[in-house]
């Protein structure tokens, strides 16, 4: 069903799209730091450097802010993009700079699943954003959907602004089990790591975004996010809390 949705929407929007695209490069680079509170048992707050790079050329987008690669099908009031992304929320993520090292025995001998390349579709309209993603590597064979609203709270004449972010994140049962479940071959009941299969899950999150211009092409950006986990996730023997959170700040230069 997910692949059919991606294919049908891609074909229909490709035929409908007739808008011209900007053919200049728009590049942002920067870095900063972030703290992450993961849901895993025996894991505290982790600090990590936070590199940032994103680029757009015409209808194409690349980098952290764009997934691996994105292509804009529509660039009107309703923006529609398709592309490839990399999705990895696993305990030992190969993509994240955060390397969790739990002190809980439940992770003794645990073999972490791997991340996966996904097909992505994004819809943006006014304050609203919808992102669909489907595994195309055959690892989880699952999909996710994220719906959020970015609501402006305050904007100063000097350009700095604050917005809130609220939304929901849905995980198909296959993907929730891939990340938070325990397969029969990965069990060890002597340390409490029993077999676990998650059902489809729905997390709710809220956050804050801050943008502060410091020069013509320079800015400081901060963010905070709190995500409440579905019981299907928090009931996993690998999970020790009902939430995950992050806080970060970075300096960005527009080239």
Buried (B, 14 or more C-beta within 10 A) or exposed (E): EBEEBBEEBBEEBEEEBEEEBEEEEEBBBBEBEBBBBBBBBBBEEBEBEBEBBBBBBBBBBBBBEBBBBBBBBBBEEEBBBBBBBBBBBBBBBEEBEBEBEBEBBBBEEBEBBBBBBBBBBBBBEEEBBBBBBBBBEEBBBBBBBBBBEBEEEEEEEEEBBBBEBEBBBBBBBBBBBBBBBBEEEBBBEEBBBEEBBBBBBBBEBBBBBBBBBEEEEEBBBBBBBBBBBBEBBBBBBBBBBBEBBBBBBBBBBEE
